[in-house]
Amino acid sequence: MSGGAVQDDLMYLMLFWMAAWLSTILAEFTLLSPLLYYLLFGCILGNLEIVHHTPFLTSFSEFGIAVVLFALGLEENVEHFMAGIKKAWGIASIGAAVPFCIGFGCSLWFWPGLDVKAALMGGLAVTATAVSLTMIALKAEGLATSKPAIGIMTSAVLDDIASLALVAIMVPVASGEAEPTIEGIAWILGKVGLFFASLMLAHLIVLPDTRNRTKGIVSYVPIVRTYGIRHILMFNQGEEATLICLTFGMFFGMVAVWFGFHPAIGAYMAGLIMEEDYFDIYDGGNTFQHTLHHIEIAAFSWLGPVFFLNLGSSIIIEVEMLVPLSGIR
């Protein structure tokens, strides 16, 4: 992945972790979100060319943000999420339509001679929701499970679906390869349906066991009604629960990729359907808080910050664009 420059990748990772630790200290003293300092230090490291983008950093960053969203989903539950969807569909519609219109309009405004097809791509480029920044900021303030946070996350999921539909419609037109067809749009919507159907299958059939399934047709099916993920989580008194949870989250992250979503969306939904009751073990204990603590430490201390630091290193400041050369000579 690193093209042989393993030592460079390790050095970049070390610098990012040092910057993450320093960001936490500065955030404590300034009462600001550490997210601000992640982006700032990433920008400094990138513009000074101390850190360069590598395939390893890119993959590690994507893994990190997936774990962050999985941790956020693990804190929430399906009932709250579904209630949020009923309230957030309007916000999600506006959140997809308004950025598209603004991106399309600004492209034509700044470049009057621009082809309409290129302006369509400009609109699509700003349509998808960058929810990770907002959720990390809310998490830093202890608001990750608040009603606004739930509304933001549900809106982001719906917005992502709307973005996929817009891509299915607009990309063939913008590229000039083909006209948008009913079959193409139906296929996109079908993939969305299959993705959520797989989540429902896992939530209602695969994960629960006898203790969680007391009614319904499945409660009469042998083996399926008896065994669930709790029997795996309680192995070795729950010591392997963290590993099992992360594996489950990454699995649905890959499922999301197969269906055209970002892996972080799949990881969040995987965390969402992991009920706290699944972590009950036979002696009456519950390993949920223990597991959540380990995952949150990894997500918010040394995995998630790498994503935002790497993102900040992509912000390259061109002095010539800020100050006219004639003015500084």
N, C-alpha and C positions, 0 to 999 in steps of 0.2 A: 504493500500500500504506500510506503514512503519512498519507493524507488531506490532503496538502498541507504538513504540518509536517515537511518534510525536515530543516530545521535542528535540530529537537528530536530526531529519530531519530539524526542524526549526533552530537549532543551526548551522548545516552545511550550510544551505542556508544563514544565517546571515554572517558566516565567508566567504563564497564565494562572497557575495556582498561587504564586507569590502575589500577583496582582489581585486575585480574588480575596486573599487574606488581608491585604492592605485596604481593599475596598470595604471590607467589613469593618475595619477599624475606623476609617474615615466616615462611614455611614453612622457609626455609633456616636461619634463626636459631633457630626453636623446634623443629625436627626433627619437625614435624607435616605432614600432607598439605595441599597448597594448596587442596584441595577444601573443607576446613573454612572457610578464609578467603573463598573464593568465595561460599559461602552466607552467611557473616557480613556481608561487605560488601554483598552483594545485599540482605539483610534491612535493613541500615542505610539504604541508598539508597531502598528502597521505603517504609519507615516514615517517613522524613523527607520523603517525597513529592518527592524530587529526581528520581527516575526513575519514569516511568509506562509501563504496558504499551501497546504499539502493535502493529498488525499486522506492521510491519516487524521489530520485535524478536522477535516470536513466530516468524515465518518464518525469520529469521536463526538463531535458537536451534535450531530443528528441523534446519536444514541443518548447523549446527555439530555437534550430537550424532550426526548420521548420518555425518559425516566422521570423528569420533572412533571410532565403532564400525567403520567401514571400515578405519581404520588398525590397529585391534586385530585385525580379521580377517585383514588382510594379513600380520601377524606370525605367524599360526597356519597350519596346513595341515589338509586334509580328513581325513587318517588319524588325527591326534590327536583331531580333533573327533568322528569316528565312534566312536573308542574311548571317548571321554568320554560319549557318549550311552548306551552299554551300561551304564555305571556310574551314570549320573545320572538314569535314569528314575524311580527310587524317590524321590530327592530332589525331583524336579520334581512328582511326584504329591503328596507331602506339602506342597510349597511352594504348591500351588494349593488343596488341600483344607483345610489347617489355617487359613490366613488367611480363607478363606471362612467357615468355622465360627465363628472368633473374631469376625469382623465381624458376622455374623448374630446371634450370641449377645450381643455387647456392645450392639448396637442395641436388642434387646429388653430388656436389663438396664437401660440408662440411660433408655430411654423405654418403660416397661411398657405403655402404651396404644397403642404404635405398631402399625400394620397389618403383618401378616406380609409382605405384598408389598413394603412399604418396607424392611423388615429384609433381605429378599432382595437388594435393590439395595445396601444397606449392605455386605453380604457381598461382592457383586461388585466394589464400589469398591476393596476392598483385596486383591483376588485377584491381579492382574497384578504381575509382578516388575519393580521399578525397578532394573535391573541396572547402569545407567550409573554410578551413584554408587559402587558397589562396584568396578567395573572401573577407574575413574579412580583410586581410592585404591590399588588394587593396582599400577596402572601407575606411580604416584608412588614406590612402594617397589621398582620393578623386578621385579614378580611377575606381569606381564600374561600371560606365556606359561607360568606354572607350572601344575602339575596342579590346585591349587585354583581358579585362574582359569578353566581349561578346563572344570572341573566346574560352576562358576558360570554360565558362558556357555551351555553345553549345557543345563543345567537351566532357564535363562531362556527359551531357545527352546522347549523342551518345555512349560514353564509357560505360555508365551504361547499355544500351541496348546490346552492344557487350558482356559485362560481363554476362548478363542473358543468352545469347546464349551459351557462353562458359560453364556456370554452367550446362545448360541443356545437353550439350554434354559430359562434363568431369565427372560430379559427378556420374552418373551411372557406368562409367568405373572405377573410383577411388574407389568407395565403393564396387564394385564387385557384386552389386545387379542385374544389367541388362546391356545390351548393349544399346548404344544410338540409338534411333529409329527416323524415320522421323516424326512419329506422335508426339513424345515428343518435338522435336525441333519446329515443326509447331505450337504446342500449345503455346510454349513460345513466338514465333514471333506473333502469333495471339493475345495474351494478350497485347503485346506491341502495336499492331495495334488498339485494342479496347481502350486502354488507350488514345492514341492520337486522336482516333475518338471521344471519349467523350469530349476531350478538344475542338476539332473543332466544335462539336455540341453546346457546351456552348458559344464559341466565335462567331459563325456565326448566331445562332438562339436564344439561351436562353437569353443572356445578352443584345443584342442591342434592341433599340426601334425605333420608326418612325424617330427620329432625326439622328440615326446612320445607318439606313437601308433604302437606297433610290433605290436600284435595286435588281434584283434577284427574284426567284420564291417565296421566303418567304415574300417578300414585298407585295404580294397579299393575304396572309393568314390573316384573321381577328384575332384579339386579339394578336396573336404572333407578328405581325408586329407593333402593337401599344404599347405594354407594354414590359418593360425590367427591368434590375436591377437598372436603373436610378430612376425609380419610388419608389424603396425601399430605395435607398441611400439618396434621397432628403427628406425623412420623417423627420419631426421635424427640418426642415432647415439644414439637414445634420448632426445633432448632434449624430446620431446613426451610421454614416458611418463607423467609426473605428470598431465597434462591428460587423457590417455586413460583412465588408471586411475580418476580421480575421476568422469569421465563414465560409465564402466562401473558404478561403485558407485552413483551417483545413479539410473542406469537401473533397477537392481534394487531400489533404495529405492522407486521409483515402482511397480514390479511388486508389492512387498510391500504397498503401500497399496491397490492394486487388489484384492488378495486378503484384505484386512482386517487386515494386520499394521502395526506401526509402521515407518516408513521406515528407522530405524536397524537393524532386524533384517535387512532386505533388503540394506542396505549392508554389514553384517557378513558375511553369507553370500557376497556378491560378493567381498569381500576374501579370504574363506576359499578360494575356488576359483581365485584368481589364484596360480598356481604360480611359484616363483622361476625355474624353467627357462624360462618364457616371456620372461624379460628378457634372455636370451642374444642377443648380436648376432654378426654374421658374423666380426668380427675377434677373437673369443674373449673379449670383455669381457662384463660382466653389470651391468646398470643397476638391479638390484633394490634394493640398499642405498641407492643415490643417490636413487631414487624414493621409497622408504620414508622416508628422512630428510626430504625435502621435505614429504611428506604429514603426518608426525608433527609437524613444526614448526608447520604450519598447524593441525592438530587440537588439539594440547595447549598451544599458546601463545596463539592469538588467536581460534580458532573455538569450541572446546569450552568454555573459561571463560565465554563469553557465555551459553551454555545454563544453567550452574549459577548464574551471577550473576542471570540473569533469573528462575530458579527461586527463588533466595533472596529476590528482591524481592517474590515472591508471599506470603512469610511475614509477614503483618501481625499485629503484637502489639497486642492489645486490653488496655489496662491494667485496664479494668473487670472483665475475666475473671480477671486474676491477683490483684488486690487488691480486696476489697469496698469499695464507695464509703463505707460507714459507718465503715470502719476508717481512712480517710485524711482524713476531714473533721475 
